[in-house]
Amino acid sequence: MRKLYWYISSYVRKHGWIFLGSIAIALLFFSFLLPLVNKKLALKKSTYIAIVGEYTLNDLPKPIKNQLSAGLTKIGTDLQAEPLLADRWVVEDDGKQYRFVLKKEVKWQDGQALKPEDIYYNFSDVQTISTPNEVIFTLPEAFSPFPVSVSEPIFKTEWQKKIFFPDKMKIIGIGQYKMLDYKLKGNNLSEFKIDGPDARYIYRFYLTENEAVNAFKKGEIDVLLNISNCYDLCDWSKLEMAKELAYDRYLAVFFNNTDPLLTKNVRQALSYILLKDYGNARAIGPINPNSWAYLQGGKDYGKDYDRAIERLMDDMPRNPLNFELTTSSNFIDEAEMMKKEWQDFSSFALEKCQVNKAIQDKNLCQNLDIKINIKISNFPDLANYQLLLIGQESSIDPDQYFMWHSSQPTNFTHYKNTRIDSLLEKGRKSLDFEERKTIYQEFQQFLLEDPPAIFLRYLDNYSIAR
């Protein structure tokens, strides 16, 4: 025993610092490092989320873009642009140049500092110049909604090298949620994975809401995000369901204004016939009611048979009012209700026409016998319709140039009104806030007087989770 004691004492005297250091390292490892490693290795909770629509890596859906990154600006509660990645901006050259000063110490998800030369938006006809602290956009003409345009999140990309698999493009944003992986079906996304600090989000893509709902029923996904209807899931128990009005999306009957049957008087009459009892969800125009430019008290075309008859008899149709109403499966019930309302009005219209002494040719009265054929298509042809019942998204800025200006190919209603064209041209060039507000309120007033659509209601927005 004494000999063993000498050996141990001699070893401790000679190597004591190593012995003590080993104990300290072991304590540190088991007390701090091992739990940290275990936490990093622990499986994060994965949530599977449905997205409806076709998207690509270059055209990500809004929820994914907003989760992954941020823009130079953000949108405030009144839908005006506010600084985000930009500290401030200055408008120069009568609205043709925008100079954004970047905030300091902003970093990409890969740890690289955000530099002005990193800012890229795929704008056409816009020149972008970088200085050490600023990014400058030069436009071909004045465009007052431009600060809203740069609220779109920014990204950069790099290619990840794979040894046994094809190289993959990686999307890098700003913030703590990072792209982890994705799957493609052809050129379109079928799955997109995002890694967060404490959870993982796997987005799966479906062409229609019905497909997404069926996937939810099969247990393929956990969350249905931003769908227009709860379908039969409303009757399911133990589900978390949130419903809100999407004021940036509205339902309307759009007229094909190239159809000779759809005169201004007929369009107004068709609107007066319908009951629009939607309460707070009632939409009377294309501009978001939360917008600073929204017109309160605009013409709402409440149900009024007398006004409808007046409009029709003021310029009697020379051909029968036979229409095809195209809609998607989401709005079949509303389409059927409209058909009934329009056709029920016919007997009232025929009776009034027969006793109206101003109508000399009573044969024309038969033209007021409205007939509606409903066509169902989940992908309606915007170039081939008479009446189209679909949802439409409102722009953040009140600028409605692309939707209603007669020169635009995106004006699928083929609406032509010189006064509306003039107001839309002025509204997007004016830099004066009050002047823009006046212009867009006039725009709403005149658009409703010569309606290119029957504005019905704001769409419901359901989010459903297990």
C-alpha positions as CSV (number, residue, x, y, z in Angstrom):
1,M,0.0,0.0,0.0
2,R,2.8,2.4,0.9
3,K,4.5,1.7,-2.4
4,L,1.2,2.4,-4.3
5,Y,0.8,5.6,-2.3
6,W,4.3,6.7,-3.4
7,Y,3.6,6.0,-7.0
8,I,0.3,8.0,-6.9
9,S,1.9,10.9,-5.0
10,S,4.8,11.0,-7.4
11,Y,2.4,11.0,-10.4
12,V,0.3,13.8,-9.0
13,R,3.4,16.0,-8.2
14,K,4.7,15.4,-11.8
15,H,1.4,15.6,-13.8
16,G,-1.0,17.3,-11.4
17,W,-1.9,20.1,-13.7
18,I,-2.8,17.6,-16.4
19,F,-4.9,15.6,-13.9
20,L,-6.8,18.7,-12.6
21,G,-7.3,20.1,-16.1
22,S,-8.8,16.8,-17.3
23,I,-11.3,16.9,-14.4
24,A,-12.2,20.5,-15.2
25,I,-12.7,19.7,-18.9
26,A,-14.8,16.7,-18.0
27,L,-17.0,18.8,-15.7
28,L,-17.4,21.5,-18.4
29,F,-18.2,19.0,-21.1
30,F,-20.9,17.1,-19.1
31,S,-22.3,20.2,-17.5
32,F,-22.5,22.6,-20.4
33,L,-21.3,21.3,-23.8
34,L,-23.0,18.0,-23.8
35,P,-26.5,19.5,-23.1
36,L,-25.8,22.1,-25.8
37,V,-24.9,19.4,-28.3
38,N,-27.9,17.4,-27.4
39,K,-30.2,20.4,-27.8
40,K,-28.7,21.1,-31.3
41,L,-29.1,17.4,-32.3
42,A,-32.6,17.2,-30.9
43,L,-35.2,16.9,-33.7
44,K,-37.1,20.1,-34.2
45,K,-40.9,20.0,-34.5
46,S,-41.9,19.9,-38.2
47,T,-45.1,21.5,-39.3
48,Y,-46.5,20.7,-42.8
49,I,-48.3,23.6,-44.4
50,A,-50.4,23.7,-47.6
51,I,-49.9,26.4,-50.2
52,V,-52.4,26.6,-53.1
53,G,-51.1,27.6,-56.5
54,E,-48.2,27.1,-58.9
55,Y,-44.9,28.6,-57.8
56,T,-41.2,28.5,-58.8
57,L,-37.9,29.3,-57.0
58,N,-38.0,32.7,-58.8
59,D,-41.6,33.3,-57.8
60,L,-42.1,32.2,-54.2
61,P,-45.5,32.7,-52.5
62,K,-45.9,35.7,-50.2
63,P,-45.9,33.7,-46.9
64,I,-42.6,32.1,-47.7
65,K,-40.9,35.3,-49.0
66,N,-42.0,37.2,-45.9
67,Q,-40.7,34.4,-43.6
68,L,-37.3,34.2,-45.3
69,S,-36.4,37.9,-45.7
70,A,-37.3,41.6,-45.7
71,G,-37.5,44.5,-48.1
72,L,-36.1,48.0,-48.1
73,T,-39.5,49.2,-46.8
74,K,-42.5,47.6,-45.0
75,I,-46.2,48.3,-45.3
76,G,-47.9,50.2,-42.4
77,T,-51.5,49.8,-41.2
78,D,-52.7,52.5,-43.6
79,L,-50.9,50.7,-46.4
80,Q,-48.2,53.4,-46.7
81,A,-44.5,52.5,-47.1
82,E,-42.3,52.7,-44.0
83,P,-38.5,52.2,-43.6
84,L,-37.3,48.6,-42.9
85,L,-33.9,47.7,-44.2
86,A,-33.6,51.2,-45.4
87,D,-33.0,53.8,-42.8
88,R,-34.7,56.5,-45.0
89,W,-35.2,57.5,-48.6
90,V,-35.2,60.7,-50.6
91,V,-37.2,61.4,-53.8
92,E,-35.3,63.4,-56.4
93,D,-35.6,64.6,-60.0
94,D,-39.4,65.1,-59.8
95,G,-40.1,61.6,-58.8
96,K,-37.8,59.9,-61.3
97,Q,-35.1,59.0,-58.8
98,Y,-35.3,57.3,-55.3
99,R,-32.2,57.3,-53.1
100,F,-32.4,54.7,-50.2
101,V,-29.9,54.9,-47.3
102,L,-29.3,51.4,-45.8
103,K,-29.3,50.7,-42.1
104,K,-26.0,49.7,-40.7
105,E,-24.9,46.2,-39.4
106,V,-27.6,44.3,-41.4
107,K,-26.4,40.8,-42.3
108,W,-27.5,38.1,-44.7
109,Q,-28.2,34.7,-43.3
110,D,-24.7,33.5,-44.3
111,G,-23.2,36.1,-42.1
112,Q,-22.2,38.5,-44.9
113,A,-22.9,42.2,-44.4
114,L,-25.7,43.6,-46.5
115,K,-24.2,46.0,-49.1
116,P,-26.0,48.5,-51.4
117,E,-24.7,46.5,-54.4
118,D,-26.5,43.4,-53.0
119,I,-29.9,45.0,-53.5
120,Y,-31.6,43.6,-56.6
121,Y,-35.2,43.9,-57.8
122,N,-36.2,42.6,-61.2
123,F,-37.6,45.9,-62.4
124,S,-37.8,46.7,-66.1
125,D,-36.4,50.0,-67.3
126,V,-35.0,50.9,-63.9
127,Q,-31.3,51.8,-63.5
128,T,-29.8,50.8,-60.2
129,I,-26.6,52.5,-58.9
130,S,-24.8,51.7,-55.6
131,T,-22.7,54.0,-53.4
132,P,-21.0,52.9,-50.1
133,N,-24.1,53.6,-48.1
134,E,-26.9,54.0,-50.6
135,V,-28.8,52.3,-53.4
136,I,-30.2,54.7,-56.1
137,F,-33.0,53.8,-58.5
138,T,-33.5,55.9,-61.6
139,L,-36.9,55.5,-63.3
140,P,-37.8,56.5,-66.9
141,E,-40.7,58.6,-65.5
142,A,-42.2,59.6,-62.2
143,F,-43.7,56.8,-60.2
144,S,-45.0,57.7,-56.8
145,P,-45.9,54.1,-55.6
146,F,-42.2,53.1,-55.9
147,P,-41.5,52.9,-52.2
148,V,-44.3,50.3,-51.9
149,S,-42.6,48.3,-54.7
150,V,-39.4,47.8,-52.7
151,S,-41.3,46.4,-49.8
152,E,-40.8,43.0,-51.6
153,P,-38.3,40.9,-49.6
154,I,-34.8,40.8,-51.1
155,F,-32.7,37.6,-51.7
156,K,-29.4,36.4,-53.0
157,T,-28.6,33.0,-54.3
158,E,-25.7,30.6,-54.5
159,W,-25.2,27.1,-55.9
160,Q,-24.5,24.3,-53.4
161,K,-22.1,21.7,-54.7
162,K,-23.3,18.0,-54.3
163,I,-20.9,15.1,-54.7
164,F,-23.4,12.4,-55.8
165,F,-26.4,14.6,-56.7
166,P,-27.0,17.6,-59.0
167,D,-26.0,21.0,-57.7
168,K,-28.8,22.9,-56.0
169,M,-29.6,26.6,-55.8
170,K,-29.7,28.0,-52.3
171,I,-31.8,31.1,-51.5
172,I,-30.4,33.4,-48.8
173,G,-32.4,36.0,-47.1
174,I,-32.3,38.2,-44.0
175,G,-33.5,37.0,-40.7
176,Q,-33.5,33.9,-38.6
177,Y,-35.6,31.7,-40.8
178,K,-33.5,30.0,-43.5
179,M,-34.2,27.9,-46.6
180,L,-33.3,24.3,-45.8
181,D,-34.3,22.3,-48.9
182,Y,-36.8,22.1,-51.7
183,K,-38.3,19.7,-54.2
184,L,-39.4,20.4,-57.8
185,K,-42.0,18.8,-60.0
186,G,-40.8,20.0,-63.4
187,N,-40.1,23.7,-63.0
188,N,-42.6,24.2,-60.2
189,L,-42.2,23.7,-56.5
190,S,-43.7,20.7,-54.8
191,E,-42.1,21.2,-51.4
192,F,-40.1,23.9,-49.7
193,K,-38.5,23.5,-46.3
194,I,-37.6,26.4,-43.9
195,D,-35.5,26.0,-40.8
196,G,-36.3,28.2,-37.8
197,P,-34.7,28.6,-34.4
198,D,-37.0,26.2,-32.7
199,A,-39.1,24.6,-35.5
200,R,-39.1,23.5,-39.1
201,Y,-41.7,24.4,-41.7
202,I,-42.4,22.2,-44.7
203,Y,-44.6,23.9,-47.3
204,R,-46.4,21.6,-49.8
205,F,-48.0,22.9,-53.0
206,Y,-51.4,22.0,-54.4
207,L,-53.2,23.3,-57.5
208,T,-56.6,23.8,-55.9
209,E,-58.1,24.3,-52.5
210,N,-59.9,21.0,-52.8
211,E,-56.6,19.2,-53.3
212,A,-55.2,20.9,-50.2
213,V,-58.2,20.0,-48.1
214,N,-58.0,16.4,-49.2
215,A,-54.3,16.3,-48.2
216,F,-55.3,17.7,-44.8
217,K,-57.9,15.0,-44.4
218,K,-55.3,12.3,-45.3
219,G,-52.8,13.7,-42.7
220,E,-50.3,14.9,-45.3
221,I,-50.3,18.4,-43.9
222,D,-51.0,20.0,-40.5
223,V,-52.0,23.5,-41.6
224,L,-54.3,24.9,-44.3
225,L,-53.1,28.5,-44.9
226,N,-55.2,31.3,-46.3
227,I,-58.0,29.4,-48.0
228,S,-61.4,30.9,-48.9
229,N,-63.6,28.3,-47.4
230,C,-63.6,25.9,-44.4
231,Y,-65.5,23.2,-46.5
232,D,-66.7,20.3,-44.4
233,L,-63.8,20.8,-42.0
234,C,-66.1,23.3,-40.2
235,D,-67.8,20.3,-38.7
236,W,-64.6,18.6,-37.5
237,S,-63.8,18.7,-33.8
238,K,-60.4,19.4,-32.2
239,L,-59.2,21.7,-35.0
240,E,-57.9,25.2,-34.5
241,M,-59.7,27.5,-36.9
242,A,-59.1,31.2,-37.5
243,K,-61.4,33.2,-39.8
244,E,-60.8,36.8,-40.9
245,L,-61.8,39.1,-43.7
246,A,-59.1,39.5,-46.3
247,Y,-59.5,43.2,-47.2
248,D,-56.8,42.8,-49.9
249,R,-59.0,40.3,-51.8
250,Y,-62.5,40.8,-53.1
251,L,-65.1,38.9,-55.0
252,A,-66.7,40.5,-58.0
253,V,-68.6,39.8,-61.2
254,F,-66.4,41.2,-63.9
255,F,-67.9,42.2,-67.2
256,N,-66.4,41.6,-70.6
257,N,-66.8,45.2,-71.8
258,T,-66.3,44.2,-75.5
259,D,-69.6,42.4,-75.4
260,P,-72.3,44.7,-77.1
261,L,-75.0,43.4,-74.7
262,L,-73.1,44.8,-71.7
263,T,-73.9,48.5,-72.1
264,K,-73.4,50.8,-69.2
265,N,-77.2,50.7,-68.4
266,V,-77.3,46.9,-68.5
267,R,-74.2,46.7,-66.2
268,Q,-75.8,49.0,-63.7
269,A,-79.1,47.2,-63.9
270,L,-77.5,43.8,-63.3
271,S,-75.9,45.3,-60.2
272,Y,-79.1,46.9,-58.8
273,I,-80.9,43.5,-59.1
274,L,-78.6,41.7,-56.7
275,L,-79.0,41.6,-52.9
276,K,-75.6,42.3,-51.4
277,D,-76.3,41.7,-47.8
278,Y,-72.7,41.0,-46.6
279,G,-72.5,43.3,-43.6
280,N,-68.9,44.3,-42.8
281,A,-67.7,42.2,-45.6
282,R,-69.4,44.3,-48.3
283,A,-67.0,45.6,-50.9
284,I,-68.1,48.6,-53.1
285,G,-64.9,49.1,-55.1
286,P,-61.4,47.7,-55.9
287,I,-59.4,49.7,-53.3
288,N,-58.6,48.2,-49.9
289,P,-60.8,49.8,-47.2
290,N,-57.8,50.2,-45.0
291,S,-56.0,52.3,-47.6
292,W,-55.4,56.0,-47.0
293,A,-57.1,56.6,-50.4
294,Y,-60.3,54.7,-49.8
295,L,-63.5,56.5,-50.6
296,Q,-66.1,56.3,-47.8
297,G,-69.7,56.4,-48.9
298,G,-69.2,55.4,-52.6
299,K,-72.1,54.3,-54.8
300,D,-73.0,50.9,-53.4
301,Y,-75.7,49.7,-55.8
302,G,-78.0,48.4,-53.1
303,K,-80.8,46.1,-54.3
304,D,-83.3,48.3,-56.1
305,Y,-85.7,46.8,-58.8
306,D,-87.1,50.2,-59.7
307,R,-83.6,51.6,-60.5
308,A,-82.8,48.5,-62.4
309,I,-86.0,48.9,-64.6
310,E,-85.3,52.6,-65.1
311,R,-81.7,51.8,-66.3
312,L,-83.0,49.1,-68.7
313,M,-85.9,51.1,-70.1
314,D,-83.8,54.2,-70.6
315,D,-82.0,52.3,-73.4
316,M,-84.0,49.1,-74.2
317,P,-81.8,46.2,-75.1
318,R,-82.1,45.3,-78.8
319,N,-81.2,41.6,-78.1
320,P,-82.2,39.1,-75.4
321,L,-80.2,39.4,-72.2
322,N,-78.8,35.9,-72.3
323,F,-75.5,35.6,-70.4
324,E,-72.9,32.9,-69.5
325,L,-71.6,33.3,-66.0
326,T,-68.2,31.7,-65.5
327,T,-66.9,30.9,-62.0
328,S,-64.7,28.4,-60.1
329,S,-65.9,25.6,-57.9
330,N,-65.3,27.8,-54.9
331,F,-68.2,30.1,-55.8
332,I,-70.8,27.8,-57.2
333,D,-73.4,28.5,-54.5
334,E,-73.1,32.3,-55.0
335,A,-73.3,31.9,-58.8
336,E,-76.5,29.9,-58.4
337,M,-78.0,32.5,-56.1
338,M,-77.2,35.3,-58.6
339,K,-78.7,33.3,-61.4
340,K,-81.9,32.9,-59.4
341,E,-82.0,36.6,-58.5
342,W,-81.5,37.8,-62.1
343,Q,-84.0,35.4,-63.5
344,D,-86.6,36.1,-60.8
345,F,-86.3,39.8,-61.8
346,S,-87.4,39.0,-65.3
347,S,-91.2,38.6,-64.5
348,F,-91.1,42.0,-62.7
349,A,-89.3,43.6,-65.7
350,L,-91.7,42.1,-68.3
351,E,-94.7,43.3,-66.4
352,K,-93.3,46.8,-66.0
353,C,-92.3,47.0,-69.6
354,Q,-95.8,45.9,-70.9
355,V,-97.5,48.8,-69.1
356,N,-94.9,51.4,-69.8
357,K,-96.4,53.8,-72.4
358,A,-92.9,55.0,-73.4
359,I,-92.0,51.6,-74.9
360,Q,-93.7,51.7,-78.3
361,D,-92.4,48.3,-79.5
362,K,-93.6,45.8,-76.9
363,N,-91.7,43.0,-78.7
364,L,-88.6,44.5,-77.1
365,C,-90.0,43.7,-73.6
366,Q,-89.1,40.0,-74.2
367,N,-85.5,40.9,-74.3
368,L,-85.7,41.7,-70.5
369,D,-86.3,38.0,-69.8
370,I,-82.8,37.4,-68.4
371,K,-81.3,33.9,-69.0
372,I,-78.2,32.8,-67.2
373,N,-76.0,29.7,-68.0
374,I,-73.4,28.9,-65.4
375,K,-70.0,27.6,-66.5
376,I,-67.6,26.0,-63.9
377,S,-63.9,26.3,-64.5
378,N,-61.2,26.3,-61.8
379,F,-58.9,28.0,-64.3
380,P,-61.1,30.5,-66.2
381,D,-60.0,31.8,-69.5
382,L,-59.7,35.6,-69.0
383,A,-59.8,36.1,-72.7
384,N,-63.1,34.3,-73.3
385,Y,-66.0,35.1,-71.0
386,Q,-69.1,37.3,-70.6
387,L,-69.6,37.5,-66.9
388,L,-66.8,36.2,-64.6
389,L,-67.3,35.6,-60.9
390,I,-63.9,35.3,-59.3
391,G,-61.7,36.7,-56.5
392,Q,-59.3,39.5,-57.3
393,E,-56.4,40.8,-55.2
394,S,-56.2,44.6,-54.4
395,S,-52.8,46.3,-54.9
396,I,-51.2,47.7,-51.7
397,D,-50.9,51.2,-53.3
398,P,-54.2,52.6,-54.6
399,D,-52.6,52.7,-58.1
400,Q,-55.0,50.7,-60.3
401,Y,-53.3,51.4,-63.6
402,F,-52.6,47.8,-64.6
403,M,-56.1,46.7,-63.8
404,W,-58.3,49.4,-65.4
405,H,-56.2,51.5,-67.8
406,S,-57.3,50.9,-71.4
407,S,-53.8,50.5,-72.7
408,Q,-52.9,47.6,-70.4
409,P,-52.9,43.9,-71.4
410,T,-53.7,43.0,-67.8
411,N,-57.0,44.9,-68.1
412,F,-58.9,41.6,-68.8
413,T,-62.3,43.4,-68.6
414,H,-61.2,45.5,-71.7
415,Y,-62.6,48.5,-69.8
416,K,-62.2,51.8,-71.7
417,N,-62.9,55.2,-70.1
418,T,-60.9,58.2,-70.9
419,R,-61.6,60.0,-67.6
420,I,-60.5,56.9,-65.7
421,D,-57.3,56.7,-67.9
422,S,-56.5,60.3,-67.1
423,L,-56.9,59.9,-63.4
424,L,-54.8,56.7,-63.3
425,E,-52.0,58.5,-65.2
426,K,-52.0,61.5,-62.8
427,G,-52.3,59.4,-59.7
428,R,-49.1,57.4,-60.2
429,K,-47.0,60.5,-61.1
430,S,-48.1,62.9,-58.4
431,L,-45.8,63.1,-55.4
432,D,-48.2,65.2,-53.3
433,F,-50.0,63.0,-50.7
434,E,-53.2,65.0,-50.6
435,E,-53.4,65.4,-54.3
436,R,-53.0,61.6,-54.8
437,K,-55.8,61.0,-52.3
438,T,-58.1,63.4,-54.2
439,I,-57.3,61.7,-57.5
440,Y,-58.0,58.2,-56.3
441,Q,-61.2,59.1,-54.6
442,E,-62.3,60.7,-57.8
443,F,-61.2,57.6,-59.6
444,Q,-63.5,55.4,-57.3
445,Q,-66.4,57.8,-57.8
446,F,-66.3,57.7,-61.6
447,L,-65.4,54.0,-61.8
448,L,-68.6,53.1,-59.8
449,E,-70.7,55.3,-62.0
450,D,-69.5,53.4,-65.1
451,P,-69.0,50.0,-63.4
452,P,-66.7,47.4,-65.1
453,A,-67.7,44.9,-62.4
454,I,-70.2,44.2,-59.7
455,F,-68.2,44.5,-56.5
456,L,-69.6,42.1,-53.9
457,R,-67.6,41.3,-50.8
458,Y,-64.2,40.8,-49.3
459,L,-63.1,37.2,-49.3
460,D,-63.0,35.1,-46.1
461,N,-59.5,34.0,-45.1
462,Y,-59.4,30.7,-43.2
463,S,-56.4,29.2,-41.5
464,I,-57.0,25.7,-40.1
465,A,-54.6,23.6,-38.0
466,R,-54.7,20.3,-36.2
